[in-house]
Amino acid sequence: MEAINISARALAEYVYSSGSIEFGIRPQTAMIEGTRAHQLIQKGYHEEDRKEVPLRFEISAEGLLFLVEGRCDGLLVRDGHLVIDEIKSTAGSLEWIEADSYPVHWAQAKCYAYAIALEHALEEIDIQLTYVQRGTNDTKIFISTFSIVELEEFLHFALKVYAPFAKMKLSHFEKKIESAKRLEFPHSAYRQGQRLLAGTVYRSIKEGNTLFANAPTGIGKTISTLFPSIKAIGEGVIDHIFYITARTTTRHAAEDALSLMAANGLHLTSVTITAKDKICFKEDEGCPGEGCPFTEGYYDRINEAILDIYEHETRINRTVLEHYARKHQLCPFEFSLDVAYHADAVICDYNYVYDPRVSLKRLFDEKKKRTALLVDEAHNLADRAREMYSATLDKQGYLAVKRDYKKSNPGLSKAAGKINQYFVDRKKELEGRHAFLLEGVPEDLLEAIKEFADKAEAELVKGQEVSEELLDAFFSAQNFIRTAGFFNEKYCAYFSHERNETSVKLFCLDPSELLRKAGKAFRSKIFFSATLVPGDYFKEMLGAEEEDAVISIPSPFSREQVDVFISPLSTRYKVRDASYSPIAEMVEMLVKERPGNYFCFFPSYLYLKEVSERFNSGEEIDVLIQQSQMTEEERDQFLSNFEAGRPRSLVVFAVMGGIFSEGVDLPGDKLNGVIITGVGLPQLSFERDILKHYYTSNGKNGYDYSYTFPGLVKVLQAGGRLIRSEEDTGTIVLIDDRFLQKKYLNFFPNEWKEFTILD
């Protein structure tokens, strides 16, 4: 008999969840407050009572053997009888909660009750549902008695409903394992270094290790990490893959790699998660929340939709998700999350794993232990993580709430006013500065924020229409409270006034510890990029353990494939004006001597603008200029201009470190040259200088950590757009005298080592 593992909660939710998606406020502290509510109830248990009791039982149904497991909140002893206690917390009023309000809660508790009744050979057992209101800690309790016969009948009914999905998953699992075992590398041959990378990734997953892999652009990193991960699935080492990245283009690369392997016989389900604001069917008017036809009755339709999509699809990208979401009248974003929990491979942004505000919290640690985490373009993660783990409060939002709710909710208005007054008082301390450091988290501000959050939540759970300013202020308050809980020596707090906005920021200086904790439960983590250099720097930034492995794959490309020129023209800010015309003339001369398609990368839009205005394209050259805030469609249209064999040369002016300097693949004659102006240093700023001081005080070269290394990555990424295969050739021009310094030359890829210095 085939065995199926399922948690009691998952079974209860599958069978008994119903109705609409609740768009009431789900504060970031809800989980913390819920835990506190549980602990408060559990503190009142008697000495003989037990809490957090792990339970597991087997039951046969529908020709399958189900292994059901879970953890009940409390196992109580009352008058000699055992009682299952299931605790649920809520921000709303307890008044409207009746005994039959949430069948899903009774279902979960019945699974636990059946396990205990079996273990103790009981004829009947009591179940107690304890509802706790967060904030007030008021409780409401319902108790019912169930016989072992009733509990068994309940389970057989639930498993009968769940069985079609279970059988579908079982059939899929067998096909997945067999096809993964048989799968061969989907190309006729490995590129140089590709077999080494794939083999190292497989061993890391098999041994449950973390790997940092620096592999050159164009080697085929996506297939070299996904293929060995799938072979590990075939060997039963793991069950799932999470492929996370920062850019849409690299998500497409993962989709293409899985499609290629599917064409070679792989039977594996993958889901790509698209951001809510992009996939929402009501995106033009904004998510309406309650009242949306795609969220009303969502849980009444979700099971049928999941069965439908899994029976007919394996490559579930945005287009496929939207089709089935419309077919079943479901919110496409929520549908993508529900589908993702059952997928073999999930392709998504970093934040679904690392950001505590939006991460997939239902991805339990037990599942993570059977999952490989593949982190693409990992050089981007440290800066992204700094923002994920930081929090900012802006004065204007709280001033708006103070004014908007002065009459309708004086208590809320007063709470917002306290926060506004904090900003007014501290602004006097600026004394001509635009920012200054605070001594840790301001306790008076934190108390005011907590008071505001309580008042705001009470207003929001009324279900009445609220202002956008209140929502924004509430969520920023919740993020501030959460981040204050992380605050330690790896953080700083500062007060600033800039562009008519006054703010307080809890700034995460070093996210390495938080990144390590967030990824700890995964069986294996593979961080890979073409620019994980210097290796020690990125190991430190990304929270590596001392024993974590590092591999650097030599470039398979020869020096003959690229002509590298260095122009020792200074692009430093103080003398930048003098460089505009010489650079424009240099680009013009190069393109006329070597016609083709060129990317010209600059440190900023202003620099780009000044040079492009001086560039004389004549009748022989087409010019394109990157604009800020381009949509995905505009980006795709922009890149479509890179065509091999164009009748006229193409020169594209773009920003280094922007959307076109990473993750763009233009093989062959689609791209003939790259011109890079400047060494990519981040702009001087208050935050960058804080980082410099932090790393200097910890015995590092603070300037390199905060400026040089991030800039070097931008340069190498931009230059990496040129050579994508063994057949590609082209020209690279590096414009800045600092490129001749040893610390830059040491990190040049092999094919850049021989260069010509321009007069």
Secondary structure by P-SEA (a helix, b strand, c coil): cbbbbbcaaaaaaaccccccccccccccaaaaaaaaaaaaaaaacccccccbbbbbbcccccccccbbbbbbccccccccbbbbbbbbbbccccccccccccaaaaaaaaaaaaaaaaaaccccbbbbbbbbbcccccbbbbbbbbcaaaaaaaaaaaaaaaaaaaaaaaaaaaaaaaaaaaccccccccccaaaaaaaaaaaaaaacbbbbbbccccccaaaaaaaaaaaaaaaccccbbbbbbccaaaaaaaaaaaaaaaaaccbbbbbbbccccccccccccccccccccccccccccaaaaaaaaaaccccccaaaaaaaaaaaccaaaaaaaaaaaaccbbbbccccccccccccccccaaaaaabbbbbccccccaaaaaaaabbbbbaaaaaaaaaaaccccaaaaaaaaaaaaaaaaaccccccccccccccccaaaaaaaaaaaaaaaaaaaccccccaaaaaaaaaaaaaaaaaaaccccccccccccccccccccccccaaaaaaaaaccccbbbbbcccccaaaaaaaaacccccbbbbbbccccccccbbbbbbcccccccccccaaaaaaaaaaaaaaacccbbbbbcccaaaaaaaaaaccccccbbbbbbbccccaaaaaaaaccccccccbbbbbbbbcccccccccccccccccbbbbcccccccccaaaaaaaaaaaaacccccccccaaaaaaaaaaaaacccccccccbbbbbcccccccaaaaaaccccccbbbbcc
